[in-house]
């Protein structure tokens, strides 16, 4: 893949963003959404980020891609606000973006141009991308000074997790679905999840659980004091123009249709 191909796919509308709602477990209201990229290649179906983002990183187009994703999500957020919806917005980025000291300035400018308050934006960074904590410290700190949140995504799947939480100025921890998916049946998963929520709160972080697929899991997370949850039991990812209407007419999670699996 070449960088020109990524730019062409963006221009052609082959790469798009879907948005998955996040539920506040205390109020049972939707508190935010996560923007999720998809590549609908002609004749190839819908491709998940895990399949194409490494290709984009390898060809040197990750800055182009991430800036496009943040700008697209920010413009979509302003449309929601015009429809009376103001919720938090999360966008995934790559550790390669953080190599550039001006990246926080670029993101801040994108927010200003779109009218998105920086405090409404959180950038999600996978745990595996945070191993070089010394190099990341300055850039993440600059984001924090600008009011933009930084989330440690897929927590529990990498190495040195607790060290990363202690050293880097994150604002949110996202518990990986591998712990969440079997909460109703696994004593070990319940113990780990409960402990992670407590540690994160002691460090001043909010906690979001991924991959929630049934009400029993949702209730367990609420009992543990988890702040937010997302997954098919709450809502599937949807196109931006559907968000405002879905929020107005959504049913409570207890009556939402159950999904057997969540491949996100």
C-alpha positions as CSV (number, residue, x, y, z in Angstrom):
1,X,0.0,0.0,0.0
2,X,1.1,3.5,-0.8
3,X,0.2,6.8,1.0
4,X,-1.5,7.9,-2.3
5,X,-3.8,5.0,-2.1
6,X,-4.9,6.0,1.5
7,X,-5.6,9.5,0.3
8,X,-7.5,8.3,-2.7
9,X,-9.6,5.9,-0.5
10,X,-10.5,8.8,1.8
11,X,-11.4,11.1,-1.1
12,X,-13.6,8.3,-2.6
13,X,-15.5,7.8,0.7
14,X,-14.2,4.2,1.0
15,X,-12.9,4.9,4.5
16,X,-15.6,6.1,6.9
17,X,-16.3,6.4,10.6
18,X,-19.0,4.7,12.6
19,X,-19.9,5.7,16.1
20,X,-20.6,3.4,19.1
21,X,-22.3,4.9,22.1
22,X,-21.0,4.7,25.6
23,X,-23.4,4.3,28.6
24,X,-22.9,6.1,31.9
25,X,-23.5,3.3,34.4
26,X,-24.6,5.7,37.2
27,X,-27.3,7.6,35.2
28,X,-28.0,5.0,32.4
29,X,-27.7,7.8,30.0
30,X,-25.5,7.9,26.9
31,X,-22.4,9.9,27.8
32,X,-20.3,9.7,24.7
33,X,-19.4,7.8,21.5
34,X,-16.3,6.2,20.1
35,X,-15.4,6.8,16.5
36,X,-14.5,3.5,14.7
37,X,-12.9,3.5,11.3
38,X,-14.0,1.1,8.6
39,X,-12.6,0.6,5.1
40,X,-15.3,-0.5,2.6
41,X,-13.0,-1.7,-0.2
42,X,-14.7,-2.2,-3.6
43,X,-15.6,-5.9,-3.9
44,X,-13.9,-6.7,-0.6
45,X,-16.5,-6.0,2.0
46,X,-16.0,-4.0,5.2
47,X,-12.5,-4.2,6.7
48,X,-11.7,-3.7,10.4
49,X,-9.0,-1.3,11.6
50,X,-6.9,-4.1,12.9
51,X,-6.4,-5.2,9.3
52,X,-5.7,-1.9,7.6
53,X,-4.2,0.5,10.2
54,X,-0.9,-1.4,10.3
55,X,-0.7,-1.0,6.5
56,X,-1.3,2.7,6.8
57,X,1.3,3.0,9.5
58,X,3.8,1.0,7.3
59,X,3.4,3.3,4.3
60,X,3.8,6.5,6.3
61,X,0.2,7.7,5.9
62,X,-0.8,7.4,9.6
63,X,-0.7,11.2,10.2
64,X,-2.9,11.8,7.2
65,X,-5.3,9.1,8.4
66,X,-5.5,10.2,12.0
67,X,-5.9,13.8,11.2
68,X,-8.7,12.9,8.8
69,X,-10.4,10.8,11.4
70,X,-10.3,13.5,14.1
71,X,-11.4,16.2,11.7
72,X,-14.3,14.1,10.4
73,X,-15.4,13.1,13.9
74,X,-15.2,16.7,15.1
75,X,-17.3,18.0,12.2
76,X,-19.9,15.3,12.9
77,X,-19.9,16.3,16.6
78,X,-20.8,19.9,15.6
79,X,-23.7,18.6,13.5
80,X,-25.0,16.7,16.6
81,X,-24.7,19.8,18.7
82,X,-26.9,21.6,16.1
83,X,-29.5,18.8,16.7
84,X,-29.3,19.4,20.4
85,X,-26.9,16.6,21.3
86,X,-23.7,17.3,23.2
87,X,-21.8,14.2,24.3
88,X,-18.2,13.2,24.6
89,X,-16.2,12.0,21.6
90,X,-13.4,9.5,21.5
91,X,-11.1,8.9,18.5
92,X,-8.4,6.3,18.2
93,X,-4.9,7.4,17.3
94,X,-1.5,5.6,16.7
95,X,1.6,5.8,18.8
96,X,3.4,7.0,15.6
97,X,1.3,10.2,15.7
98,X,2.9,11.0,19.1
99,X,6.4,11.1,17.6
100,X,5.6,14.6,16.3
101,X,5.7,17.2,19.0
102,X,3.3,19.5,17.0
103,X,0.6,16.8,16.9
104,X,-1.3,18.3,19.9
105,X,-1.2,21.7,18.2
106,X,-2.7,20.1,15.1
107,X,-5.5,18.4,17.0
108,X,-6.3,21.6,18.9
109,X,-6.5,23.5,15.6
110,X,-8.8,20.9,14.2
111,X,-11.1,21.2,17.3
112,X,-11.1,25.0,17.0
113,X,-12.0,24.9,13.3
114,X,-14.9,22.5,13.9
115,X,-16.1,24.1,17.1
116,X,-15.4,21.1,19.2
117,X,-14.5,22.0,22.8
118,X,-11.2,20.2,23.6
119,X,-12.5,18.9,26.9
120,X,-15.2,16.9,24.9
121,X,-12.5,15.0,23.0
122,X,-10.6,11.9,24.2
123,X,-7.9,10.2,22.1
124,X,-7.6,6.5,22.6
125,X,-4.2,4.8,22.5
126,X,-3.8,1.1,22.7
127,X,-1.8,-0.3,25.6
128,X,0.7,-2.0,23.3
129,X,1.6,1.4,21.9
130,X,2.7,2.9,25.2
131,X,5.8,0.8,25.9
132,X,8.2,3.7,25.2
133,X,6.7,5.8,28.0
134,X,9.6,8.2,28.1
135,X,9.1,9.3,24.5
136,X,5.4,9.6,24.9
137,X,5.4,11.6,28.1
138,X,5.9,15.0,26.6
139,X,3.3,14.7,23.9
140,X,0.6,13.2,26.1
141,X,1.3,15.9,28.8
142,X,0.8,18.6,26.1
143,X,-2.6,17.1,25.2
144,X,-3.5,17.2,28.8
145,X,-2.5,20.8,29.1
146,X,-4.8,21.6,26.2
147,X,-7.8,19.9,27.9
148,X,-7.8,16.8,25.7
149,X,-8.2,13.5,27.4
150,X,-6.0,10.4,26.7
151,X,-7.4,6.9,27.2
152,X,-5.4,3.7,27.6
153,X,-7.3,1.3,25.4
154,X,-7.4,-2.5,25.5
155,X,-6.0,-2.5,29.1
156,X,-4.9,-5.9,30.3
157,X,-3.6,-7.3,27.0
158,X,0.0,-6.0,27.2
159,X,2.9,-5.9,29.5
160,X,3.9,-3.4,32.1
161,X,0.3,-2.1,32.3
162,X,0.4,-0.8,35.9
163,X,3.7,0.9,35.2
164,X,2.2,2.8,32.3
165,X,-0.7,3.9,34.4
166,X,1.7,5.3,37.0
167,X,4.0,7.0,34.6
168,X,1.8,8.5,31.9
169,X,-0.9,11.2,32.4
170,X,-3.9,9.2,31.2
171,X,-7.4,10.3,32.0
172,X,-9.3,7.1,31.2
173,X,-8.7,3.3,31.4
174,X,-10.6,1.0,29.1
175,X,-10.8,-2.6,30.3
176,X,-10.4,-5.0,27.4
177,X,-13.3,-7.2,26.4
178,X,-11.3,-10.4,27.2
179,X,-12.0,-9.7,30.9
180,X,-15.5,-8.3,30.4
181,X,-17.0,-11.0,28.1
182,X,-17.1,-13.7,30.8
183,X,-17.8,-11.7,33.9
184,X,-21.0,-13.6,34.6
185,X,-19.2,-17.0,34.6
186,X,-15.6,-16.3,35.6
187,X,-14.6,-15.6,39.2
188,X,-11.1,-14.6,38.0
189,X,-12.5,-12.1,35.5
190,X,-14.7,-10.6,38.2
191,X,-11.8,-10.3,40.6
192,X,-9.5,-8.7,38.0
193,X,-12.1,-6.3,36.7
194,X,-13.1,-5.2,40.2
195,X,-9.5,-4.7,41.1
196,X,-8.8,-2.7,37.9
197,X,-11.7,-0.4,38.6
198,X,-10.5,0.3,42.1
199,X,-6.9,0.9,41.0
200,X,-7.9,3.3,38.2
201,X,-10.2,5.2,40.5
202,X,-7.4,5.5,43.1
203,X,-5.2,7.0,40.3
204,X,-8.0,9.5,39.4
205,X,-9.0,7.8,36.2
206,X,-12.4,7.1,34.8
207,X,-13.1,3.5,33.7
208,X,-14.9,2.2,30.6
209,X,-15.6,-1.4,30.0
210,X,-15.6,-2.7,26.4
211,X,-17.6,-5.6,24.9
212,X,-20.7,-5.6,27.1
213,X,-23.2,-8.0,25.5
214,X,-25.8,-8.7,28.2
215,X,-27.5,-7.1,31.2
216,X,-25.9,-9.4,33.7
217,X,-22.5,-8.1,32.7
218,X,-23.8,-4.5,32.8
219,X,-25.1,-4.9,36.3
220,X,-21.8,-6.5,37.5
221,X,-19.8,-3.6,36.1
222,X,-22.2,-1.1,37.8
223,X,-21.7,-2.9,41.1
224,X,-17.9,-2.7,40.7
225,X,-18.2,1.1,40.3
226,X,-17.2,1.1,36.6
227,X,-18.0,4.5,35.1
228,X,-19.0,3.7,31.5
229,X,-19.6,0.7,29.3
230,X,-20.0,0.0,25.6
231,X,-20.9,-3.0,23.5
232,X,-23.6,-4.6,21.5
233,X,-26.0,-4.8,24.4
234,X,-26.0,-1.0,24.5
235,X,-25.7,-0.2,20.8
236,X,-23.9,-1.3,17.7
237,X,-21.7,1.1,15.9
238,X,-23.8,3.3,13.6
239,X,-23.3,6.1,11.0
240,X,-23.1,9.6,12.4
241,X,-26.3,10.8,10.9
242,X,-28.2,8.2,12.9
243,X,-26.9,9.2,16.3
244,X,-29.2,12.1,17.2
245,X,-32.3,10.2,16.2
246,X,-31.2,7.0,18.0
247,X,-30.6,9.0,21.2
248,X,-34.1,10.5,21.0
249,X,-35.8,7.2,20.4
250,X,-33.5,4.7,22.1
251,X,-34.9,2.0,24.4
252,X,-33.3,1.2,27.7
253,X,-30.5,-1.3,27.7
254,X,-32.7,-3.8,29.5
255,X,-34.9,-4.1,26.4
256,X,-32.2,-3.7,23.8
257,X,-31.8,-6.8,21.6
258,X,-29.0,-9.2,22.7
259,X,-26.1,-9.9,20.3
260,X,-24.2,-13.1,20.4
261,X,-20.8,-11.6,19.6
262,X,-19.0,-8.3,19.2
263,X,-16.1,-8.4,16.7
264,X,-15.0,-4.8,17.2
